[in-house]
């Protein structure tokens, strides 16, 4: 043991010199490779110095004596201490395992490949659902267009009914005039009967046309069709499996979202793990072992081995960088496509919203017009009802008095005229009443304004007096 320790001490100086020279050479090669790698790639890698490697001790043999390889090995083992022997064994293990330099990733790629295969299917399902919903919206728009056309027709029918009512009212006024001319003796009886027949025929045609094209029937048909369409939609939703399809689309969207979230969360860990180089060696190994002596050829061989190893590592890093660049470009293109699709969807949504707003405004205007027409129609019906009630009252009074023949016709005409005059007088009375109320309101407003003006004048006088007293003081 003492002899071995002495030999190790004697060999320590040249071993340190050899280690320093090897370290300097590796640093030069590493700096050169590092600068060239920076030009081609944006990633860095660390160069492990050769201090962590164990160097096999080499024993010298006498030049004049031929020795076999076995004798050299026995002599080299004899002149080594226990520590050097352990280091030599570990060095042999490291030489065998030096090719285990590799890149470690955290997550496997099988699940990612499966999810990549599943994602296009989910996208196809989502696109099919979007196309189906778009077709459903087109059907709804077509139905709304037909409803708008029917509502326009309904408005036209209400206008036609109003015109028919005006014509009927005009014919009745003409009838009253003819009755008056008949009673005055200006119009003969035969001519009166002919004109009365013509007017009644015309009124019958108008009433028949009004009955056939009554707006209430069309409105009832529109409401019935709307209810039937809603019922058909609900039946298709329940019976044709629309609910299950929508639930499946929601599940596909959730799975797709989960896939993108998982990809974004694992990408950072994958990149971090890619940048870690693992060395399969024992961490307790000493950084450098002492050697008795080394030659220039062994140093050059080791430098060449280190150069080859780091060249392979550099090529691995370059290939990894290229793959990451390709993935980055694919992700960017996918993000751009997604943004374009999002912009188009937003534009389509805005256009649909504007179209729906215009349709709703037009429908609101038509409903207002319909309400006005309905109110006027109710007023006309009330007026005709009052006229008919007045005529019936006069007829009852005439029947009680026992009037017959031409006198009954005259009484009917007078009753119609009296009823019309009553209605007109009632309308004028309401108009005068409303006008009287308006004038009273204006009078109250004027009185309040005069009172306010008087109060303002009083305040102005007080202010003038205060200003005058202030100036005197």
ChimeraX attribute file (.defattr): number of C-alpha atoms within 10 A of each C-alpha:
attribute: neighborCount
match mode: 1-to-1
recipient: residues
	/A:1	10
	/A:2	8
	/A:3	11
	/A:4	15
	/A:5	14
	/A:6	13
	/A:7	15
	/A:8	19
	/A:9	12
	/A:10	13
	/A:11	16
	/A:12	17
	/A:13	14
	/A:14	15
	/A:15	21
	/A:16	15
	/A:17	11
	/A:18	19
	/A:19	20
	/A:20	14
	/A:21	13
	/A:22	19
	/A:23	16
	/A:24	13
	/A:25	16
	/A:26	21
	/A:27	17
	/A:28	12
	/A:29	16
	/A:30	20
	/A:31	13
	/A:32	11
	/A:33	18
	/A:34	18
	/A:35	11
	/A:36	12
	/A:37	18
	/A:38	12
	/A:39	9
	/A:40	10
	/A:41	15
	/A:42	10
	/A:43	14
	/A:44	13
	/A:45	17
	/A:46	10
	/A:47	15
	/A:48	14
	/A:49	17
	/A:50	19
	/A:51	15
	/A:52	15
	/A:53	20
	/A:54	23
	/A:55	20
	/A:56	19
	/A:57	20
	/A:58	14
	/A:59	15
	/A:60	12
	/A:61	13
	/A:62	7
	/A:63	7
	/A:64	6
	/A:65	7
	/A:66	8
	/A:67	11
	/A:68	9
	/A:69	9
	/A:70	9
	/A:71	11
	/A:72	15
	/A:73	12
	/A:74	10
	/A:75	14
	/A:76	16
	/A:77	16
	/A:78	11
	/A:79	18
	/A:80	21
	/A:81	17
	/A:82	13
	/A:83	9
	/A:84	20
	/A:85	17
	/A:86	12
	/A:87	21
	/A:88	19
	/A:89	12
	/A:90	18
	/A:91	20
	/A:92	14
	/A:93	13
	/A:94	19
	/A:95	12
	/A:96	10
	/A:97	13
	/A:98	14
	/A:99	11
	/A:100	12
	/A:101	14
	/A:102	14
	/A:103	16
	/A:104	15
	/A:105	15
	/A:106	13
	/A:107	13
	/A:108	9
	/A:109	10
	/A:110	9
	/A:111	10
	/A:112	14
	/A:113	11
	/A:114	10
	/A:115	16
	/A:116	13
	/A:117	11
	/A:118	15
	/A:119	19
	/A:120	12
	/A:121	13
	/A:122	19
	/A:123	15
	/A:124	12
	/A:125	17
	/A:126	19
	/A:127	13
	/A:128	13
	/A:129	17
	/A:130	13
	/A:131	12
	/A:132	12
	/A:133	12
	/A:134	12
	/A:135	12
	/A:136	12
	/A:137	13
	/A:138	12
	/A:139	12
	/A:140	13
	/A:141	14
	/A:142	12
	/A:143	14
	/A:144	14
	/A:145	13
	/A:146	13
	/A:147	17
	/A:148	16
	/A:149	12
	/A:150	16
	/A:151	20
	/A:152	14
	/A:153	15
	/A:154	22
	/A:155	18
	/A:156	13
	/A:157	18
	/A:158	22
	/A:159	15
	/A:160	17
	/A:161	22
	/A:162	18
	/A:163	13
	/A:164	17
	/A:165	20
	/A:166	13
	/A:167	15
	/A:168	19
	/A:169	15
	/A:170	12
	/A:171	17
	/A:172	17
	/A:173	15
	/A:174	15
	/A:175	19
	/A:176	18
	/A:177	14
	/A:178	21
	/A:179	22
	/A:180	17
	/A:181	14
	/A:182	16
	/A:183	17
	/A:184	10
	/A:185	10
	/A:186	10
	/A:187	14
	/A:188	13
	/A:189	13
	/A:190	9
	/A:191	12
	/A:192	16
	/A:193	12
	/A:194	11
	/A:195	15
	/A:196	17
	/A:197	12
	/A:198	12
	/A:199	17
	/A:200	16
	/A:201	12
	/A:202	15
	/A:203	19
	/A:204	13
	/A:205	12
	/A:206	18
	/A:207	17
	/A:208	12
	/A:209	14
	/A:210	18
	/A:211	13
	/A:212	10
	/A:213	16
	/A:214	17
	/A:215	21
	/A:216	13
	/A:217	13
	/A:218	16
	/A:219	15
	/A:220	11
	/A:221	13
	/A:222	17
	/A:223	13
	/A:224	12
	/A:225	13
	/A:226	15
	/A:227	12
	/A:228	12
	/A:229	14
	/A:230	12
	/A:231	12
	/A:232	12
	/A:233	14
	/A:234	13
	/A:235	13
	/A:236	13
	/A:237	15
	/A:238	12
	/A:239	10
	/A:240	12
	/A:241	11
	/A:242	15
	/A:243	13
	/A:244	12
	/A:245	14
	/A:246	14
	/A:247	11
	/A:248	16
	/A:249	20
	/A:250	14
	/A:251	13
	/A:252	20
	/A:253	17
	/A:254	12
	/A:255	16
	/A:256	21
	/A:257	13
	/A:258	12
	/A:259	17
	/A:260	13
	/A:261	11
	/A:262	12
	/A:263	14
	/A:264	11
	/A:265	11
	/A:266	14
	/A:267	13
	/A:268	11
	/A:269	13
	/A:270	16
	/A:271	14
	/A:272	13
	/A:273	15
	/A:274	16
	/A:275	15
	/A:276	14
	/A:277	14
	/A:278	11
	/A:279	16
	/A:280	13
	/A:281	17
	/A:282	10
	/A:283	9
	/A:284	6
	/A:285	16
	/A:286	13
	/A:287	13
	/A:288	16
	/A:289	23
	/A:290	21
	/A:291	24
	/A:292	21
	/A:293	16
	/A:294	17
	/A:295	9
	/A:296	9
	/A:297	9
	/A:298	10
	/A:299	16
	/A:300	13
	/A:301	11
	/A:302	16
	/A:303	18
	/A:304	13
	/A:305	12
	/A:306	19
	/A:307	16
	/A:308	12
	/A:309	15
	/A:310	19
	/A:311	13
	/A:312	13
	/A:313	17
	/A:314	20
	/A:315	13
	/A:316	14
	/A:317	21
	/A:318	17
	/A:319	13
	/A:320	16
	/A:321	16
	/A:322	13
	/A:323	12
	/A:324	13
	/A:325	12
	/A:326	12
	/A:327	12
	/A:328	12
	/A:329	12
	/A:330	12
	/A:331	12
	/A:332	12
	/A:333	12
	/A:334	12
	/A:335	12
	/A:336	12
	/A:337	12
	/A:338	12
	/A:339	12
	/A:340	12
	/A:341	12
	/A:342	12
	/A:343	12
	/A:344	12
	/A:345	12
	/A:346	12
	/A:347	12
	/A:348	12
	/A:349	12
	/A:350	12
	/A:351	12
	/A:352	13
	/A:353	12
	/A:354	12
	/A:355	13
	/A:356	13
	/A:357	12
	/A:358	12
	/A:359	15
	/A:360	12
	/A:361	12
	/A:362	13
	/A:363	16
	/A:364	12
	/A:365	12
	/A:366	17
	/A:367	14
	/A:368	12
	/A:369	14
	/A:370	17
	/A:371	12
	/A:372	12
	/A:373	17
	/A:374	14
	/A:375	12
	/A:376	13
	/A:377	16
	/A:378	12
	/A:379	12
	/A:380	16
	/A:381	13
	/A:382	13
	/A:383	17
	/A:384	17
	/A:385	12
	/A:386	16
	/A:387	21
	/A:388	16
	/A:389	15
	/A:390	20
	/A:391	22
	/A:392	16
	/A:393	14
	/A:394	21
	/A:395	20
	/A:396	12
	/A:397	13
	/A:398	17
	/A:399	12
	/A:400	9
	/A:401	9
	/A:402	9
	/A:403	14
	/A:404	12
	/A:405	8
	/A:406	10
	/A:407	12
	/A:408	16
	/A:409	15
	/A:410	17
	/A:411	19
	/A:412	19
	/A:413	21
	/A:414	18
	/A:415	22
	/A:416	24
	/A:417	21
	/A:418	16
	/A:419	23
	/A:420	20
	/A:421	13
	/A:422	15
	/A:423	18
	/A:424	13
	/A:425	12
	/A:426	12
	/A:427	13
	/A:428	12
	/A:429	12
	/A:430	12
	/A:431	12
	/A:432	12
	/A:433	12
	/A:434	12
	/A:435	12
	/A:436	12
	/A:437	12
	/A:438	12
	/A:439	12
	/A:440	12
	/A:441	12
	/A:442	12
	/A:443	12
	/A:444	12
	/A:445	12
	/A:446	12
	/A:447	12
	/A:448	12
	/A:449	12
	/A:450	12
	/A:451	12
	/A:452	12
	/A:453	12
	/A:454	12
	/A:455	12
	/A:456	12
	/A:457	12
	/A:458	12
	/A:459	12
	/A:460	12
	/A:461	12
	/A:462	12
	/A:463	12
	/A:464	12
	/A:465	12
	/A:466	12
	/A:467	12
	/A:468	11
	/A:469	10
	/A:470	9
	/A:471	8
	/A:472	7
	/A:473	6
